[in-house]
Amino acid sequence: MARSLDGLVLVPVADQAPGQVGTRTRFTYHERDGVIWADYAGGDVVRGHLVGTREGDRLDFRYVQLGPDGTTSGGHCVSTVVELPDGRVRLDETWEWESRPGHGTSVVEQVTEHDG
């Protein structure tokens, strides 16, 4: 199993569609006893939260976020935790909106203090 996500900051490696998570979005993860949660913001996301569970290297969580136009939206995501050769963590994600049409895949990777 890859290491704990607690305290890690992860960012998407590519932009999604307009109005969604993008490379300027920062996720701060927390983990304790199989429970994961994160706060996120940046780019087209004013504020977002996710909460769920971790079993081994599999995350299963729901997310909700606020857009700059005041709309809220939420969905479901399943992610696989991967430890990169340089020791950073990557999440390979499959997500689906539950409040509007849309689904897809994305990748977020850990950033270090040196990444800004």
C-alpha positions, -999 to +999 in steps of 0.1 A: +000+000+000+012+035-009+019+058+020-006+080+038-022+109+021-024+129+053-012+165+048-003+160+011-011+187-015-020+173-049-028+191-082-043+180-115-018+173-143-042+187-169-073+209-171-107+194-172-137+211-190-143+248-182-159+253-148-142+223-133-110+213-116-079+224-134-041+228-130-046+258-107-068+238-082-050+226-051-062+196-030-051+193+006-057+157+017-062+142+052-064+106+062-071+088+094-082+052+101-094+045+066-113+078+063-101+104+037-111+140+032-098+170+014-105+207+009-098+222-025-099+255-043-084+274-072-090+281-109-127+276-116-134+262-081-141+287-054-143+260-027-146+222-027-147+193-003-145+156-006-150+128+019-148+090+017-129+059+025-096+042+017-091+004+014-056-004+005-047+017-026-084+024-035-102+056-026-140+059-029-154+094-022-181+120-029-172+155-037-191+188-038-179+222-051-189+258-055-182+276-088-175+313-094-211+318-107-225+306-073-236+272-086-229+240-066-223+205-080-213+172-067-203+137-077-186+104-070-150+094-076-130+062-073-092+066-073-061+044-072-032+056-052+001+051-070+036+058-055+058+074-082+095+065-086+105+098-071+085+090-039+056+114-047+020+102-048-004+101-078-041+094-079-056+079-110-092+089-109-125+079-125-153+103-117-189+110-125-211+140-117-243+132-098-258+166-100-253+172-137-243+152-168-207+143-172-180+118-163-143+112-171-109+103-158-082+125-143-048+124-127-036+144-097+000+143-084+016+154-052+035+187-052+063+196-029+072+229-013+097+235-042+068+232-068+052+265-055 
